[in-house]
């Protein structure tokens, strides 16, 4: 191995039409990759294929893909050097079939070019969730269940931290991001409480401040869940990175290559669904024009008109999978000029 720092729902088992293959289950000792079996079956890696795990995390999806097609090679990308170090250990048995690079999925065109794959890959997977490595380590500042620094950055190079957002942004800014990214009905009241509680020292203090706001949270969900989610998404520019990747994400694929994206948040899934529909459209002209003048042609076919969801058994094994939605497209062959 080489590593470098630098709406409707499809059948719950996530199987493509006509398949009765069982799921492959958890990947790794302490890490369960969400919908790993479905990802492998829909991406259907073939011998000699170029694989990309653009959010390699702890290596669960990467390992499943590599095991499914022994002669493939994989480029693993992640913003978190701590995750890359663990992925390097877990994927070490695959030797030189794996190369790991530090970076974001919005940097994939440059990363692919640097890797000698400027013409694209055959299978790309993005998992937009937060890894257990980040959630379970209080020192990373993602968890509301233990005291930790107000950080929440996916990687150490990010300029913005949760501390800056929580302790310096005005009440209007806070209310707007908590409402937009957290979809929290009590966003204004939460923002007011945060401003009044300043300086907020750590994640445990922030969680207590949010939980004390009347009417926050719903049954089975910690009152601070949506607020922490919103702050994390802003700190890491998660929707911005996704939008940049989706601008021309189809171009990351070679003809007949497939892209699979796992989203856990309604805003993320909406962006993915809209982009896939745009890429598959026959025309992008505004409605009402007498004839098409955009020159667009379909770049992909959408393979999952309805998202694939985890079934009850997977959710029981891994509760963090409960909101996952998997969507997949395949790039169309190039047309002759």
NORKA-V589661 format. One record per residue. N is the residue number from 1. PSI is psi in degrees with one decimal (NA if undefined). OMEGA is omega in degrees with one decimal (* if undefined). D_FIRST is the distance of its C-alpha to the first C-alpha in Angstrom with 1 decimal. Layout:
N:PSI:OMEGA:D_FIRST + N:PSI:OMEGA:D_FIRST
This chain:
1:144.1:172.2:0.0 + 2:129.8:179.2:3.8 + 3:141.8:179.7:6.5 + 4:142.8:176.2:10.1 + 5:-81.1:170.9:13.4 + 6:NA:*:15.7 + 7:-106.3:175.1:41.1 + 8:161.3:-179.0:41.0 + 9:134.1:179.0:38.2 + 10:171.8:-175.7:36.6 + 11:139.7:-168.6:36.6 + 12:-19.6:-179.3:35.0 + 13:-4.1:175.4:32.6 + 14:20.9:-177.5:30.7 + 15:140.6:172.7:31.0 + 16:160.9:179.4:31.6 + 17:134.2:175.3:35.2 + 18:-0.2:-178.0:35.9 + 19:140.8:174.0:33.0 + 20:22.2:-178.6:33.7 + 21:134.5:179.7:30.2 + 22:160.8:177.6:29.7 + 23:156.5:-178.0:27.2 + 24:-10.4:173.4:24.0 + 25:-162.9:-175.8:24.8 + 26:150.1:177.2:22.8 + 27:123.3:-180.0:19.0 + 28:168.6:-175.0:17.7 + 29:-48.4:-174.8:20.1 + 30:9.5:-173.0:21.6 + 31:126.7:177.2:20.5 + 32:114.3:177.2:22.1 + 33:128.3:-176.0:20.9 + 34:132.3:177.3:24.2 + 35:37.8:-176.4:25.3 + 36:-42.7:179.2:21.9 + 37:-42.2:179.1:23.8 + 38:-40.8:178.3:25.8 + 39:-45.5:-179.7:22.8 + 40:-45.6:-176.4:21.3 + 41:-38.9:-179.1:24.7 + 42:-32.6:176.9:25.7 + 43:-19.2:177.5:22.6 + 44:66.3:179.5:22.8 + 45:139.2:-179.4:19.4 + 46:158.1:177.3:20.2 + 47:133.9:-179.8:18.4 + 48:-1.6:-176.1:16.9 + 49:151.8:171.9:17.1 + 50:119.9:-177.7:15.3 + 51:144.1:175.8:14.6 + 52:122.2:167.1:14.7 + 53:103.0:-171.7:14.9 + 54:-5.0:174.0:16.8 + 55:64.3:-165.6:17.5 + 56:-28.0:175.5:14.3 + 57:-124.5:-179.0:16.0 + 58:7.6:170.1:15.0 + 59:10.4:-175.8:13.0 + 60:-54.0:179.1:16.0 + 61:-39.2:179.6:16.6 + 62:-46.5:-179.5:13.0 + 63:-42.4:-180.0:12.8 + 64:-40.9:179.5:16.3 + 65:-43.7:-179.3:15.6 + 66:-38.4:178.7:12.7 + 67:-29.3:-177.1:15.0 + 68:-25.5:-177.6:17.9 + 69:93.8:-170.1:16.8 + 70:-24.2:-176.8:14.6 + 71:13.1:179.3:14.4 + 72:163.8:171.1:13.3 + 73:151.3:-172.8:10.4 + 74:135.3:170.1:10.1 + 75:118.6:179.1:10.5 + 76:131.8:-175.2:11.0 + 77:139.0:174.6:13.7 + 78:149.8:178.0:15.8 + 79:-14.3:-171.8:18.6 + 80:108.6:-180.0:18.1 + 81:-28.7:177.4:15.9 + 82:-40.4:176.6:16.7 + 83:-40.2:179.8:15.4 + 84:-36.6:179.5:12.1 + 85:-40.9:178.4:11.8 + 86:-41.4:178.2:12.8 + 87:-38.1:178.8:10.6 + 88:-40.4:178.2:7.5 + 89:-45.5:-175.4:9.4 + 90:-28.2:-178.6:10.6 + 91:2.8:-178.8:7.7 + 92:-35.5:179.4:5.9 + 93:-17.7:-178.4:8.1 + 94:-2.1:172.9:6.8 + 95:-134.6:-174.4:4.1 + 96:1.7:174.7:4.1 + 97:-12.1:-175.6:6.5 + 98:133.8:170.4:5.2 + 99:131.8:-179.6:6.0 + 100:139.8:-179.9:8.2 + 101:140.2:175.1:11.5 + 102:128.8:-179.6:14.6 + 103:175.1:179.3:17.7 + 104:159.7:-179.2:20.2 + 105:-16.9:174.6:20.6 + 106:-6.3:176.4:23.7 + 107:11.0:-173.2:21.6 + 108:-40.8:179.4:19.9 + 109:-45.0:179.6:21.9 + 110:-40.0:-179.7:20.8 + 111:-40.3:177.7:17.1 + 112:-42.2:179.6:17.2 + 113:-43.3:179.4:19.2 + 114:-26.0:-179.4:17.0 + 115:-1.5:-179.0:14.1 + 116:13.6:-179.6:16.6 + 117:43.2:-176.2:17.7 + 118:-25.6:179.8:21.0 + 119:3.2:172.1:22.8 + 120:176.6:-179.7:21.1 + 121:169.3:-179.0:18.9 + 122:-21.1:179.4:20.1 + 123:126.7:-179.8:19.4 + 124:133.1:175.8:19.2 + 125:137.6:171.6:19.7 + 126:127.4:172.9:21.1 + 127:109.5:-172.6:22.1 + 128:6.3:179.9:24.7 + 129:167.7:174.0:25.3 + 130:134.2:-175.2:24.8 + 131:157.5:177.4:22.2 + 132:-29.5:176.9:23.5 + 133:-42.0:-179.2:21.6 + 134:-44.6:-176.7:23.9 + 135:-36.2:-171.5:27.0 + 136:-4.8:179.7:27.1 + 137:105.5:-178.5:26.7 + 138:-29.1:-178.1:30.1 + 139:-18.4:179.0:28.9 + 140:-16.9:175.0:27.3 + 141:17.1:179.4:30.7 + 142:-21.2:-169.8:30.1 + 143:137.7:174.5:32.2 + 144:4.5:-176.8:35.9 + 145:-7.4:179.5:36.2 + 146:153.7:-179.7:35.6 + 147:133.5:177.0:36.4 + 148:168.4:-179.6:33.8 + 149:150.5:176.6:33.7 + 150:81.0:-176.7:34.5 + 151:-80.1:176.6:31.1 + 152:12.9:177.5:29.3 + 153:139.4:175.4:26.8 + 154:-31.4:179.9:23.4 + 155:160.2:-174.4:22.1 + 156:-11.5:-175.5:23.7 + 157:-7.0:-179.8:24.7 + 158:137.1:-177.4:27.1 + 159:-32.1:-175.9:30.7 + 160:136.0:176.1:32.5 + 161:165.5:176.7:32.6 + 162:-31.1:178.3:34.6 + 163:-42.9:178.6:37.0 + 164:-44.6:-179.0:38.1 + 165:-49.8:-173.6:38.7 + 166:-39.3:-171.6:40.5 + 167:-5.9:-179.5:42.6 + 168:-23.4:-178.8:43.4 + 169:146.7:-177.7:43.5 + 170:168.7:-174.3:47.0 + 171:-39.3:179.3:48.2 + 172:-42.7:177.9:48.3 + 173:-44.8:179.8:44.6 + 174:-46.3:-179.7:43.5 + 175:-38.9:-177.2:45.7 + 176:-44.8:-177.8:44.4 + 177:-35.3:179.7:40.7 + 178:-36.5:177.4:41.4 + 179:-41.1:-174.6:43.5 + 180:-52.8:-173.7:41.1 + 181:-24.0:177.5:37.7 + 182:-12.5:-177.2:38.8 + 183:45.7:-175.9:41.7 + 184:117.2:-178.5:43.7 + 185:-27.7:-177.6:47.5 + 186:31.5:-174.8:48.4 + 187:-43.6:-178.0:46.4 + 188:-43.6:179.9:49.4 + 189:-38.6:178.8:50.5 + 190:-45.7:179.1:47.0 + 191:-42.4:179.2:46.8 + 192:-42.6:179.8:50.2 + 193:-39.5:178.7:49.4 + 194:-46.2:-179.2:46.3 + 195:-41.5:180.0:48.3 + 196:-28.3:-176.6:51.0 + 197:-2.5:-176.3:48.7 + 198:146.4:-1.3:47.2 + 199:135.3:177.0:45.6 + 200:120.7:-168.4:43.2 + 201:-38.8:-172.7:41.3 + 202:-177.9:-175.8:38.3 + 203:-36.6:179.5:36.9 + 204:-40.4:177.9:39.3 + 205:-44.5:178.4:42.3 + 206:-43.1:179.7:41.2 + 207:-40.9:178.9:41.0 + 208:-40.8:179.0:44.4 + 209:-45.6:-179.0:45.9 + 210:-43.1:-177.6:44.7 + 211:-24.0:-178.8:45.7 + 212:-9.5:179.3:49.2 + 213:123.3:-178.4:49.9 + 214:137.8:174.0:52.3 + 215:6.1:-178.5:51.1 + 216:141.5:176.3:47.4 + 217:168.7:176.5:44.9 + 218:167.1:-175.6:45.5 + 219:130.3:178.5:45.6 + 220:-0.3:-177.9:42.3 + 221:128.5:177.9:40.6 + 222:137.9:-176.6:40.6 + 223:-27.2:-177.0:42.9 + 224:-2.7:-173.6:40.2 + 225:-51.6:-174.7:37.5 + 226:-35.7:178.6:38.5 + 227:-46.3:178.0:39.1 + 228:-40.8:178.1:35.8 + 229:-45.5:-178.3:34.1 + 230:-46.2:-179.0:36.1 + 231:-43.3:178.1:35.4 + 232:-42.9:-178.5:31.6 + 233:-35.6:178.4:31.7 + 234:-45.4:-179.4:33.7 + 235:-40.2:-175.9:31.6 + 236:7.2:179.6:28.5 + 237:49.0:-172.0:30.4 + 238:-43.6:179.5:28.9 + 239:-35.9:177.2:31.5 + 240:-45.0:178.5:31.4 + 241:-40.7:179.3:27.6 + 242:-42.8:178.5:28.2 + 243:-41.5:178.8:31.1 + 244:-41.2:179.3:29.3 + 245:-39.2:-175.8:26.6 + 246:-10.5:-179.6:29.3 + 247:-47.2:176.9:31.4 + 248:42.8:-176.7:29.8 + 249:-26.4:178.0:26.8 + 250:-28.3:-177.3:27.8 + 251:-8.7:175.7:26.8 + 252:-13.7:-173.2:23.1 + 253:143.2:166.0:23.5 + 254:161.5:177.9:24.2 + 255:133.3:-177.2:27.4 + 256:7.3:172.2:27.3 + 257:158.1:-175.4:24.1 + 258:144.7:177.1:24.3 + 259:127.5:177.9:23.9 + 260:129.9:179.2:24.2 + 261:127.2:175.5:25.2 + 262:118.5:178.3:26.0 + 263:150.1:-177.0:28.7 + 264:-8.0:-175.9:30.6 + 265:140.6:-175.0:33.3 + 266:-35.4:179.3:36.2 + 267:-42.0:177.4:35.9 + 268:-47.7:-178.2:32.3 + 269:-36.5:178.0:33.1 + 270:-42.9:178.0:36.1 + 271:-43.2:179.9:34.2 + 272:-47.7:-179.2:31.7 + 273:-44.3:-179.5:34.7 + 274:-41.5:178.9:36.6 + 275:-44.5:179.4:33.9 + 276:-41.6:177.8:33.2 + 277:-39.1:178.9:37.0 + 278:-44.8:179.5:37.3 + 279:-31.4:-177.2:34.6 + 280:-6.0:-175.8:36.4 + 281:152.4:176.3:39.9 + 282:-20.3:-177.7:42.2 + 283:141.4:177.9:43.8 + 284:13.0:178.7:43.2 + 285:150.7:174.4:46.8 + 286:147.9:179.2:48.9 + 287:147.8:175.3:51.1 + 288:-12.1:178.5:54.6 + 289:142.1:-176.9:54.0 + 290:-30.9:177.8:56.0 + 291:158.5:-178.7:53.1 + 292:133.1:176.9:49.4 + 293:8.1:-174.1:48.7 + 294:-23.0:-179.0:45.1 + 295:6.7:-179.9:43.5 + 296:149.7:169.9:40.8 + 297:154.5:-178.9:39.5 + 298:135.1:178.0:37.2 + 299:-24.6:-176.2:33.5 + 300:168.1:165.8:32.4 + 301:134.7:178.6:33.8 + 302:119.2:-177.0:33.6 + 303:-18.9:-176.7:32.5 + 304:78.8:178.2:33.3 + 305:-33.9:170.8:36.8 + 306:141.5:-177.3:36.8 + 307:149.8:172.0:33.7 + 308:133.9:-179.7:32.0 + 309:152.1:174.3:32.6 + 310:146.7:175.5:31.5 + 311:176.2:-175.5:34.1 + 312:-36.2:-178.7:36.0 + 313:-42.5:179.3:33.9 + 314:-41.1:179.0:30.6 + 315:-36.7:177.0:32.5 + 316:-38.6:178.3:33.9 + 317:-36.5:-172.9:30.5 + 318:86.0:-176.1:29.1 + 319:-24.4:-179.9:31.9 + 320:-9.3:178.6:29.7 + 321:-6.4:-166.4:29.3 + 322:-31.6:-176.6:33.0 + 323:7.6:-174.7:33.2 + 324:141.0:173.2:30.2 + 325:126.1:-179.0:31.0 + 326:126.8:176.2:28.6 + 327:144.9:-173.9:29.6 + 328:139.0:172.4:28.2 + 329:158.5:174.3:29.1 + 330:132.1:178.7:28.5 + 331:136.2:179.7:29.0 + 332:152.8:175.3:32.0 + 333:150.6:177.5:32.0 + 334:139.5:177.8:33.2 + 335:147.1:176.6:37.0 + 336:143.6:-179.7:38.7 + 337:NA:*:40.5
